[in-house]
Amino acid sequence: MVLKRRLSYQWRLFIPLAALLWILVISLFYFQVRREKAIRADILRTQLELINARIIKAYSTDFYPMPFMGFVRDYFGSDFYDDIRLSVYDTSTGKLLYNIGLPLPNIDITRDNKQGISREIHSDNNLNSVSNEDLFFYSAKMSDDGSVKVMTALPYNVTIVDALKTDSDMLLIFLGIAVAMTFIAYFSTRYLGYTIRQLRDLAKHAASNTEFTPWKRFPNDELGEIATHLVNIFNKSIHDQNKLECEHRLALKATKDKAELKKVLTNNINHELKTPIGIIKGYLDSVIENPDMPEEQRIHFLTKAQANVDRLCLMMNDLSTITRLEEAHESIPVENIDFHEFIFTLADEIKESGASGKMRFVYDIPADCEIRGNASLLSGALLNLTKNAAAYSQGTEVGIKLVKESDRFYTFSFYDNGIGVEDRYLPHLFDRFFRVDAGRSRKAGGTGLGLPIVKNTIITLGGSITVDNRKGGGLEFMFTLPKAV
């Protein structure tokens, strides 16, 4: 079965409105035509009445009326009065005194109507001397003394019909009004229908839960304002919903990543703890199970066990530091620090403690460089970088310098002139327990947590850090710190 297409809101509004307007215009035109015709007919009858009154006046003043009647015949002879019929009767004898055209029948006029009557009549009903059925404009008047009555009539011929017709200009005017109102109605309903169509599209988008963009600007009126508010509310709800879904997905991913990271971290900690614990247990078991062990060997075993205990303590301290940086970073105090003075003091500590090994520690920090940070955390982070370079870079120099500044941050470079690392290892240098050479790192006494602590320290203080190989050799850590306030 073929479904009939449903008319749009615009056409369902336009068709009744246009029909109503045309009915109104046609009705007004019809009544105007009738009114104008009645006015023209009244004018004809009035002129007939004037003719009757003039003849009665001539009779009352003993003026011979025939010249006037001739004047009427001659004056109106070339107009639509050319068929005028005029009869004057003596009421006492019924004798026709004067006449123009075919005599009119002597119709009785009562005393109450002696001032005159004027009407449209059928000739076959009232003017029985005429055999055709043409309509007549008829007027009759009786003199004041009742001795004479005058009757005039005009046949309803083509000339009279043309005289009573409405001007064609009026038809064109009303037709123009009707067409203009039709166009106005069309564009008005189209104006409304356009907003309704966009609201329909909005409803479709609401059903499919997708954001809606109007294909044309809404009208600057109340309906357009309502539609604009609805679109804004709908799009905001879609945006908020998408944002919530995105945040939910990110939260789920973060939770999953955190659980995975925790699992990996736990496995790494277990793995890292098992090695020194196993070594400690092996040395102690050997000492206990061999009471006759030579003193020199016993001291060697106990020294190795003590070194691994120290390594465990260092690892636990590093894990505690990372936990504090991640979970209690908001409670870490910060202050304005003269970074030039801070590095100057740190250089002395590195030299006295031998943290840089055989490498020379250099720095290039301007005297007016003041940062916002925590001196203890920064000292630990920079010592970690220095020890990392001394242990693995195989270079001769390690240093720090200011490379650029912005409105809010200073950017520093911590570098060495060693061998660097392979590019494939660079993305993992900040991973916990990651080692480029696990065997060599353990011999050097590293925990695998130094660089993660450095990264967490810089991030906690509001900066950022990256690592890359230098063009001249060695590693370069680029990090930012906020300026003092």
Secondary structure as GFF3:
##gff-version 3
##sequence-region A 1 485
A	DSSP	alpha_helix	9	60	.	.	.	ID=ss1
A	DSSP	alpha_helix	66	75	.	.	.	ID=ss2
A	DSSP	beta_strand	85	90	.	.	.	ID=ss3
A	DSSP	beta_strand	96	100	.	.	.	ID=ss4
A	DSSP	three_ten_helix	111	113	.	.	.	ID=ss5
A	DSSP	beta_strand	117	122	.	.	.	ID=ss6
A	DSSP	alpha_helix	123	126	.	.	.	ID=ss7
A	DSSP	beta_strand	135	142	.	.	.	ID=ss8
A	DSSP	beta_strand	148	155	.	.	.	ID=ss9
A	DSSP	alpha_helix	158	164	.	.	.	ID=ss10
A	DSSP	alpha_helix	168	208	.	.	.	ID=ss11
A	DSSP	alpha_helix	222	289	.	.	.	ID=ss12
A	DSSP	alpha_helix	295	327	.	.	.	ID=ss13
A	DSSP	three_ten_helix	329	331	.	.	.	ID=ss14
A	DSSP	beta_strand	335	338	.	.	.	ID=ss15
A	DSSP	alpha_helix	339	353	.	.	.	ID=ss16
A	DSSP	beta_strand	360	364	.	.	.	ID=ss17
A	DSSP	beta_strand	370	373	.	.	.	ID=ss18
A	DSSP	alpha_helix	375	392	.	.	.	ID=ss19
A	DSSP	beta_strand	397	405	.	.	.	ID=ss20
A	DSSP	beta_strand	409	416	.	.	.	ID=ss21
A	DSSP	three_ten_helix	423	428	.	.	.	ID=ss22
A	DSSP	alpha_helix	438	444	.	.	.	ID=ss23
A	DSSP	alpha_helix	450	460	.	.	.	ID=ss24
A	DSSP	beta_strand	465	469	.	.	.	ID=ss25
A	DSSP	beta_strand	475	482	.	.	.	ID=ss26
###
